[in-house]
Amino acid sequence: MAGFVAASGPALTRDFWGEGLPDQPADFLFGYGTLISEPSRTATSRRRVVAVPARVSARFGLVRAFVSRGGARSGAGFTALGLRHPRDGEEPSSINGVVFPVRDDEEMAAFDRREGGYQRVEVEPDLVEAVGWQGLPRAGRVWIYVPKGIDLSREAGAPDNGVLPDAAFPLVQSYVDVVLQGALAEGGAFARELIETTFDWSPYWLDDRPTPRRPWAATEQAGAIDRLLASVEPAASQFRNRLYPELYAARHLMDATAPR
């Protein structure tokens, strides 16, 4: 079983990860989207799951981007974050996120069901580095979710490279809010890095906050999130295209359904 490389010096009987205990976790997930958010993780695990900030190296070969569609069955389609290969003219990028333990097979199955449009892929331990003081676990496997259809081998005839947002599957602000609230819990610099290392921000951007004209009423950090999105590239170039639902429909959906 692949594992994280132990730090130099004498082994500790117990540290942040509880190492040395009989129930030491053997599997960990790397979250780079909504899994960065503790409430979002808890909704799946049904228990509080502590995570530590970390970063996957650019040597992993993929980039974080808005390339995974969801919500089609409910009729409220949106485009979520996923991973894809760099396109022509792009360079691989590091991916910041969090590492957290999975208690057992049942809990892992719950996360797999949640991420039903993704495949779970093991990340080599030397490609993951700690960002915070807590460090990484010294043993165990770390997994990351990659959208189904992304061929990690990049062989000839590989499937597509993710699906970009469009009028029916936009970026939705409520999703972006969950991601960035989780990132801001790790600090402003961490949140800026997340925006800077996320590709495919789109002009198809729906402001679907519950009270979009009074965003602070339902989204406590709405002001901080909007300031980041408006000032940090590559999101900033598209932020001006974010529209309230009625304006979004008038610009994108009505035009798309109008008779020609």
Secondary structure, DSSP 4 states (H G I P E B T S, - for coil): ---PPPPSSSPPSS-TT-TTSTT---EEEEE-SGGGSHHHHHHHHSS----EEEEE-GGG--EEEEEEEE-TTTT--EEEEEEE---TT-----EEEEEEEE-SHHHHHHHHHHTTTEEEEEE-GGGEEE-STT---SSSEEEEEEETT--TT--TT---S-----SSS-EEHHHHHHHHHHHHTT-HHHHHHHHHTEE---S-EE---SSTTSGGGT-TTHHHHHHHHHHSTTTHHHHTT-B-HHHHIIIIIHHHHS--
